[in-house]
């Protein structure tokens, strides 16, 4: 299983580029900075998620001066051949995305995850530990659908109900609801509570399975026996329906739901200390790597397959000892590594590709 061929047209720096990574081992993209190494990983990530890990503006992925960009991937799942095509079209106000899997539009991200589960770590990946809750929620959402494709329906259902409740709150424009609006709000509150309970249940179950793996990888990377705490942190206390009543005035004023799973967090601690505020940079980086490796192993265990692993300039951020430990912990399967520096001595890639030739 893995990515057999990647073709880019007018994507970032590339006018036309074809890339065939090794299906079962490490392929290294080694060239100076500014030659598009990270863009290749971004294109692979876009095939797996229909999004970018570098920007929220899809237009940034289109080559300057061009109306559209294309990313085409040929994948294999055992003997099954899968074609994934992404087209980004620049518009006057925004950029539209068109994703096809074997000629059909995927119904959700879970459908993409079925085709190409992926694990990525970048120099900014440490933000999952040291920045705000949004980074951890995104990580958790992607992990849920990678581990169990059926959770995609739970996530989609919650997002739809949240959108409807927020639309109703915005329509109030800060004013008190009419009797009809109050009845509608009660209906959406009930739906919101049911969907929230379902989403939280799958989140907590996944975190409970993830936590011991995070401790294992952190201790191995850092050679540190401290216990890692990974816990679900709700944005309210007590019964959710009662909490919604208490927060209504604030929701009404702001025009959106201020409590619920969309505001929850993943608490990370080292021996009880808040890793976001009290851990060193080295500890935070090791913990961020441990989270990704743990998630990767969990997908392997639950789905019986090896997600594709993307490592963007990771070894330049690690000291030699941590680099050697990470090499020993890398999972089997297809891996793409970018670097502008010499590789760690213990790495034996199947292929090394110089991207400067692709741009000449």
C-alpha positions in Angstrom: 0.0 0.0 0.0 1.2 3.5 -0.7 1.7 6.4 -3.1 3.1 5.1 -6.4 3.3 8.3 -8.4 2.7 12.0 -7.7 2.3 14.5 -10.5 2.2 18.3 -10.0 1.2 21.0 -12.5 1.6 24.6 -11.6 1.7 23.7 -7.9 3.8 26.2 -5.9 7.2 26.4 -7.7 6.6 23.5 -10.0 5.4 23.9 -13.5 5.4 20.2 -14.2 6.9 17.6 -11.8 6.5 13.8 -11.6 7.7 11.9 -8.5 7.8 8.2 -7.7 8.7 7.5 -4.1 9.7 4.0 -2.8 6.5 2.2 -1.7 8.0 0.5 1.3 11.0 2.5 2.6 12.4 6.0 3.0 12.7 8.4 0.1 14.7 11.5 0.8 14.3 14.9 -0.9 17.6 16.6 -0.3 18.3 20.0 -1.8 18.9 23.6 -0.7 16.1 25.6 1.0 13.7 27.2 -1.4 13.7 24.4 -4.0 10.3 23.0 -3.2 11.0 20.1 -0.8 8.2 21.1 1.6 5.8 21.8 -1.4 6.1 18.1 -2.4 5.0 17.0 1.1 2.3 19.6 1.0 1.0 18.2 -2.2 0.9 14.6 -0.8 -0.8 16.0 2.3 -3.4 17.8 0.1 -4.2 14.5 -1.6 -4.9 12.9 1.8 -6.8 15.8 3.4 -7.9 18.2 0.7 -6.1 20.9 2.7 -2.6 22.3 3.4 -0.5 22.1 6.5 1.2 25.4 5.6 -1.6 27.8 4.7 -5.3 28.2 5.1 -5.5 30.1 1.8 -5.7 27.5 -1.1 -4.6 30.2 -3.6 -1.1 30.1 -2.1 -0.7 26.6 -3.6 -1.2 27.8 -7.1 1.9 28.8 -9.1 2.2 32.6 -9.5 0.5 33.9 -12.6 -1.4 30.6 -13.3 -5.2 30.2 -13.1 -5.1 26.7 -11.6 -3.0 24.0 -10.0 -3.3 20.2 -10.3 -2.2 17.4 -8.0 -2.5 13.8 -9.3 -1.7 10.7 -7.3 -1.7 7.0 -8.1 -2.0 4.8 -5.1 -2.2 1.1 -4.5 -4.1 -0.8 -1.8 -2.8 -4.3 -2.2 -3.8 -5.0 -5.9 -6.3 -2.1 -6.1 -5.2 0.9 -8.1 -6.6 4.3 -6.9 -6.4 7.6 -8.7 -6.7 10.8 -6.6 -7.0 14.1 -8.4 -7.1 17.6 -6.8 -7.7 20.8 -8.9 -7.3 24.2 -7.4 -8.9 27.0 -9.4 -8.1 30.6 -8.7 -11.2 32.9 -8.5 -11.8 36.6 -8.2 -12.6 36.2 -4.5 -11.6 32.7 -3.5 -10.1 29.5 -4.7 -12.2 26.5 -5.4 -11.1 22.9 -4.8 -12.2 19.9 -6.8 -11.3 16.5 -5.4 -11.9 13.2 -7.2 -11.1 9.6 -6.1 -11.4 7.3 -9.0 -13.5 9.9 -10.8 -15.9 10.3 -7.9 -16.2 13.1 -5.3 -15.3 11.8 -1.8 -18.2 12.2 0.6 -16.0 13.3 3.5 -12.4 13.4 4.9 -13.0 9.9 6.2 -13.3 8.8 2.5 -9.8 10.3 1.8 -8.4 8.8 5.0 -9.5 5.3 3.8 -7.4 5.9 0.6 -4.3 7.6 2.1 -3.9 7.7 5.9 -1.0 10.0 6.7 1.2 11.1 9.6 3.1 14.3 9.3 5.7 16.1 11.4 7.1 19.6 10.5 9.3 22.1 12.4 6.0 23.8 13.3 4.6 20.5 14.6 5.7 21.4 18.1 2.8 23.9 18.1 0.5 21.0 19.0 2.1 21.2 22.5 2.9 24.9 23.0 0.1 26.7 21.1 -3.7 26.9 21.6 -6.3 24.2 21.7 -7.1 24.5 18.0 -3.9 22.6 17.0 -4.8 19.7 19.4 -8.4 19.5 18.2 -7.3 19.3 14.5 -4.8 16.6 15.5 -7.5 14.7 17.3 -10.1 15.1 14.5 -7.7 13.7 11.9 -6.7 10.9 14.2 -10.3 9.8 14.8 -11.0 9.4 11.2 -7.7 7.7 10.5 -8.3 5.2 13.3 -11.9 4.4 12.6 -13.5 5.6 9.3 -17.0 5.4 10.9 -16.2 8.3 13.2 -16.4 10.6 10.2 -20.1 10.4 10.3 -20.1 11.4 14.0 -17.9 14.4 13.3 -19.9 15.5 10.3 -23.2 15.2 12.2 -21.8 17.3 15.1 -20.4 20.0 12.7 -23.8 20.3 10.9 -25.7 20.8 14.1 -23.1 23.3 15.4 -23.5 25.2 12.2 -27.3 25.3 12.5 -27.2 26.4 16.1 -24.6 29.1 15.3 -26.7 30.3 12.4 -29.7 30.7 14.7 -27.6 32.6 17.3 -26.3 34.9 14.6 -29.9 35.6 13.4 -30.8 36.9 16.9 -28.3 39.8 16.4 -28.0 40.1 20.1 -31.7 40.4 20.7 -34.0 38.2 22.8 -35.4 35.3 20.8 -39.1 35.2 19.9 -41.2 32.3 21.1 -40.7 30.5 17.7 -36.9 31.1 17.9 -36.8 29.9 21.5 -38.6 26.7 20.5 -36.1 26.2 17.6 -33.2 26.9 20.0 -34.5 24.2 22.4 -34.6 21.7 19.5 -31.1 22.5 18.4 -29.9 22.4 22.0 -31.2 18.8 22.3 -29.6 17.8 19.0 -26.4 19.6 20.1 -26.2 17.7 23.4 -26.8 14.3 21.7 -24.2 14.9 19.0 -21.7 16.3 21.6 -22.0 13.1 23.8 -21.4 10.9 20.8 -18.3 12.9 19.6 -16.9 13.1 23.1 -17.3 9.4 23.6 -15.2 8.5 20.6 -12.6 11.2 21.5 -12.2 9.9 25.0 -12.0 6.3 23.9 -9.3 7.2 21.3 -7.3 9.3 23.9 -7.4 6.4 26.4 -5.9 4.1 23.8 -3.4 6.8 22.7 -2.1 7.8 26.1 0.1 4.8 27.0 1.6 4.9 23.5 2.5 8.6 23.9 4.3 7.8 27.2 6.2 5.0 25.5 7.5 7.1 22.7 8.2 10.1 24.8 10.3 8.0 27.2 12.2 6.4 24.3 12.8 9.7 22.5 13.9 11.7 25.5 15.4 8.8 27.5 13.3 10.2 30.3 11.1 8.1 32.6 8.6 10.9 33.4 5.0 10.0 33.0 3.1 11.8 30.2 -0.5 12.8 30.9 -2.9 12.9 28.0 -6.5 13.8 29.1 -9.7 15.2 27.6 -10.5 18.7 28.9 -14.1 19.9 28.5 -15.0 23.6 28.0 -17.8 23.4 30.6 -18.7 21.7 33.9 -21.7 19.7 34.9 -24.6 18.8 32.6 -24.2 20.2 29.1 -27.8 21.2 28.6 -27.7 23.2 31.9 -24.4 24.7 30.8 -25.9 25.8 27.5 -28.6 27.6 29.5 -25.9 29.4 31.6 -23.9 30.4 28.6 -26.9 31.6 26.5 -26.4 35.3 27.2 -22.8 35.0 26.1 -23.7 32.9 23.0 -26.4 35.4 22.1 -24.0 38.4 22.4 -21.2 36.7 20.4 -23.4 35.0 17.8 -21.9 31.5 18.2 -21.7 28.6 20.7 -19.1 29.3 23.3 -19.0 25.9 24.9 -19.1 22.4 23.5 -16.7 19.9 21.9 -15.6 22.6 19.4 -14.0 24.5 22.3 -12.6 21.4 24.2 -8.9 20.7 24.6 -6.4 17.9 25.0 -4.5 18.4 28.2 -0.8 17.4 28.0 1.4 17.1 31.2 4.8 15.8 32.2 4.7 14.4 35.7 1.7 16.6 36.3 3.3 19.8 34.9 1.5 21.6 32.1 3.6 20.8 29.1 2.5 24.0 27.3 3.8 26.4 29.9 6.3 24.5 32.0 8.1 22.1 29.6 11.4 23.1 27.9 11.6 23.4 24.1 13.3 20.0 23.9 10.6 18.4 26.1 7.9 19.9 24.0 9.5 18.7 20.7 9.9 15.2 22.0 6.3 15.2 23.2 5.0 16.5 19.9 6.9 13.7 18.1 5.6 11.2 20.6 2.0 12.2 19.9 2.5 11.7 16.1 4.3 8.4 16.5 1.7 7.2 18.9 -1.1 8.1 16.6 0.7 6.4 13.7 1.0 3.2 15.7 -2.7 3.4 16.8 -3.8 3.5 13.2 -1.5 0.6 12.4 -3.0 -1.4 15.2 -6.6 -0.6 14.6 -6.7 -0.8 10.8 -3.9 -3.2 10.0 -2.1 -0.9 7.6 0.9 1.5 7.6 0.0 5.2 7.1 2.4 7.2 5.0 4.9 9.1 7.1 6.0 12.7 6.1 9.0 14.2 8.0 9.7 17.8 6.9 13.2 18.9 8.0 12.7 17.2 11.3 16.3 16.1 11.9 17.7 19.6 11.7 15.6 20.5 14.7 16.9 17.6 16.8 20.3 17.0 18.5 22.3 14.0 17.4 21.1 11.8 20.3 17.4 12.5 19.7 18.0 12.0 15.9 19.4 8.6 16.5 16.6 7.6 18.8 14.0 8.9 16.3 15.6 6.8 13.6 15.3 3.7 15.8 11.6 4.4 16.4 10.5 5.2 12.8 7.7 2.8 11.8 7.9 0.5 8.8 6.3 1.6 5.6 6.5 4.4 3.1 8.3 7.5 4.4 9.2 10.8 2.8 12.0 12.9 4.4 13.1 16.4 3.4 16.4 18.0 4.4 18.8 20.6 3.3 21.5 19.1 5.7 23.4 15.8 5.7 21.3 12.9 6.8 21.9 11.2 10.2 24.5 8.5 9.9 22.1 5.8 10.8 19.7 6.5 8.0 19.7 4.3 4.9 17.1 5.6 2.4 16.0 3.7 -0.6 16.4 6.8 -2.8 17.8 10.4 -2.5 16.3 13.0 -4.9 17.7 16.4 -5.7 14.9 18.8 -6.5 17.1 21.5 -8.0 17.0 19.5 -11.2 13.2 19.6 -11.3 13.2 23.4 -11.3 16.0 23.9 -13.8 
